């Protein structure tokens, strides 16, 4: 899974970036901004993507209509960066999907609240945070904000996304010679990114899956090794 959002507008003023302070900064950003895009790549335990009986393989990318670049808070450099990579904010606003309708269908799909689903992100704190905000608002009747403390947030992550959540950015700390962002790690692993559309959530979710599987193959010999 991958998301695109309007950047980070609030920064920590603490010299010691402790865990709770990091969460407070993330909460302030997520509470004040809208999700732009979600990308989902689904595979089975053998890394097969859905084909629906065709010769094609499918991934999903959802563009949301709530974010209005003309009036909603955002980091200008992040928006300019996304525009350079082909993001059309006017089109999203005009014909994008409703985030509330998306969360309803996501819940009905069986992807969330399902311990048989394993979630893989690259650097997923903000990815999960934006989805937790809308899922908890829609289904738990909470205010459209993240909970005030980190422990409650982690309980919601466990409730909606289960026990099997992996962050590739964390895993590469245990992999010699792997560092940097998603594109850099993918390149270091020698993966073919010829069809990739960088900084589009659908494409990045697919690359995240490929990177995770290659790291698992090279560096982690058992499923339990990944969970240590």
N, C-alpha and C positions, 0 to 999 in steps of 0.2 A: 504494500500500500504506500502511496505517496500523495502529498497534497501540495497545492500552491496557495499562498496567503499573502496579504499586503505588506509583508516585511515585519520588522521590529521597530517600534517607535519609542518604546520606553526601555531605558537601560538601567542597570543596577548602579546605585551610587555608593555601594559598599565595596571597600577594598577587599574584604574577605568574602568571596562569592560562595557562601555556604549553601547547602542544598535547599533549605527552606527559603532563603533569599532568592535563589534561582527560580524556585517555583513561584514566588510572589511576582517576580518580573514577568514570567511567562503568563501568569494569570491576568495581570494588568493588560498585557498586549492582547491576549485572546478575548478577554471580556469586552474590549473596545473595538474589535475589528471583525470583519466578515471573511469566511472561507471563500476562496475563489474557485478552486478546482480539486477534485479527488480522482486519483487513478487507482484502479484495482486490477491486479493480475491474479487469476485463480489457477491453481494447478493441483494435481493429485500428488500422492506420496512418491510417484515415479517421475515427477516433473513434467507431466503431460498437460498441455493447455487445452481448454475446451475447443472442440471442432464443430459440434452440433451436426455431425454427419456430413460435413463438407470437406473440401481440401484446404480450408483456411483454419487458422488458429486465432482466437479472439481474446482481446483484453478490453477493459472499459475505462472511459474517461468522462467525467461529469463536470460540466461548467455551470456555475450557479449564478442566479440572477440578482441576488441581494446586494452584492457589492457595487457601489456607484463611485467611480473614480473621481467624479466632480465634487463630491461632498463628504465622503466617508474617510475616516482617518487611514493613513497609509504612509509608508516610507517612500518618498519620491524616487529614490535610486532603485528600490526593488521593483516598483511599477515600471520604470523605464527599462529595467533589465528584462522583465517579462514581455514587454512590448517589442523589444528588439528580437525576442525569440518567438514572435508571432502571436502573442496573446491579444485577442480583440475584445476589449472591455465593453465597448458599445454593443457588440453582438451578444456577449454574455448577458448584458443587462436586458436586451430586447427579447432574446429567445432562449436564454438559459433556463435551467430547471430550478424549481423551488427546493431549498435545502430541507424544509420540513417534509415535503413529499418524498424526497430522497431518503430521509431517515426512516420514514414509515415503511418504504419498500425495502430498505436495508434490513429492518427488523423482521419483516415478513419473509425475507429471503432465507433466513436461517444462518446467515454469516455471523451475526452477533449473538451473544448469550449462548454460545455453543462451544463446549470444551473440546470438540473434535476439530475445530478450526484453529490453525496456527497462523499467527500474524507476523509478518516480516516487514520491517521498515529500514531505511538507512539511518537516519538520525531523527527518530520518530516522536520526540516529546511533543512538539507542536502539532504534528499530525494527529496524535491521539487526543490532544487537548481540545482542538477544534471540534472533533467528532463527539467527544464527551460532552462538550457544552450543548450541542444541539440534541444529542440523544437523551441526556438527562432532563433537558427542558421539555422534550416531547413526551417522554414515557415515564418520568418520575415526578413530573409536575414541579420541577425545581425552577428557580429563576434562571434566565439565560446567561448564567455566569458559572465559572468554575468554582468548586468548593473552596472555602477559605484556607484550608491547610493541605499539605502534601499527602498525609496519610489517607484522608477522605478521597482525594483524587485517585490515589493508587487503588483504593477499594472499588471505585467506579471503573477503572481500567480493567480490573479483574472481573467485575460483574459483567461488563459488556464484551470484553475481548478475551477473557479466560486466562489460563495460566501460561499458555505457550505464546509468548511475545518476544521477538528477537530484534535487536538493533544491530545492524551491520557495523555501524560506526563504533560500537562498543566491542564487537568481535575482533575488529582489525587490530585492536590493542594487543592481542595475543598472536598476531600473525606477522612474522618478520618481514620487513621491507614493504608493508602495506600502510599507506597513510593518505591523507587528503580527502577530497570530496568523492562523490559517487563516480563521476567520469574518470578521475585519476585512478581510483581503485580498480575500476573495470579495465582501464587501459593497462595497468600493472599486471593484471591477471591474464592479459592477452585475449580478452573477449571481443567478439565481433560486434561493434556498435554502428555498423554502416547504415542501419535503418533507424537509428535513434533520433528522436526529436528532443534535444536537451531542454530541461526545465519545462517540460509538459508532463503532467502528473501520470498520465497513462503510460507513456514511454519510460519514464523514470521508475515506475512500479515494476515494469518488465525487467529493466536492467538490474534493479535491486534483487529480484528473484534470481537472475542468472549469477550475480555476484555472490549472493548467499550460498547458492548450491555449489559454486566453484570453491569458495572458502571451506565449506563443509567437506568437500571431497579432498582438498589438499591438506587441511590443517586439523580437522576434527574427525576422529575415527569412529566415534560412537555418538548416539543421540545424547547421552548423558554428558559427554564432553562439552557440548554446546551450552548446557544448562549450568555449568560450574561458574 
